[in-house]
Amino acid sequence: MLLGGLYALLAAGLTLYFGIMRVVMLAHAAFIVLSAYISWRFAQVTGLDPMLSLIATVPAFALGYAIQRFLLTRLKPAT
């Protein structure tokens, strides 16, 4: 069930990127999988709640935001 939700979230993000910006950002899925792996690994190593791993996964989100903000917005076609 959780894996299906993750796939739905990936698909919705890719659809929004392509539908609104007309740019296919394949790194979007990679950043989601990276943050999910960091959360899982944090829970395995520490034995704590994976929600506490937000401290480690937010920088991965910030990296994805920076790539989108500074690189992909320049690729957006002018309309």
N, C-alpha and C positions, 0 to 999 in steps of 0.2 A: 504494500500500500504506500509506504514512504517512497520507495523507488519510483513508483508510478507518479506520485506527486512531484518528485524531482524532475522527471521527464516532462511533465506538463509545464512546470515552471521554465524549463529550458526552451521548450517549444514556444511558449508565450513570449519569452524575451526575444527569441530570434524572429518571430513573426512581427513584433513591434518594431524591431530595428529595421527589418527589410521593408515593412509596410509604410512606415512613417519617414524614415531617413533615406530609403532606397540604397542602403549600404549593408552588405552582409558582413557582420562582425562575427567571425567564427571563434574569436577568443572569448566571447561571452560565455559560451558553454565551458570552456576551459577554466575560467575563473570560478564558475559555480562548482565544478568538480574539484578544483583545488581547495576551495574553502570547505567543501563537504569532507574531503580527505583530512584536512587539518583538524576539523571538529572530531572526526572519528578517531584519529590518532591521539588527540588530546585526551579523549575519554578512555582510550586503551591504556595509555601511559600513566595517567594520574588517577583513574578510577572515579573522577568527578563527573558532574553533569556536563554534557556536551554544550549546553547553553553558556557555560562559563568560558568556553573557548572563543566566544565573540571577541575577546581581547586579542586573540591571534588571527581571527578571520577578517576582522575589519580592515587591517592593512591590505589584505588581498583584494577586498572590495575597493579600497581607495586606489590601488594600482589599476584596477579595471576602469574606474571612473576617470583617472588621469589619462589613460590611453584613449578613452572615448572622447574626453574633453579636448585634448590637445592634438590628437592625430586624426580621429575619424570625422570630427566636425569640419575639418578642412577638405575632406573628401566628399562631403555632402554636395550634391549638384545644386547650383543656383537656379531657383525657379522664379 
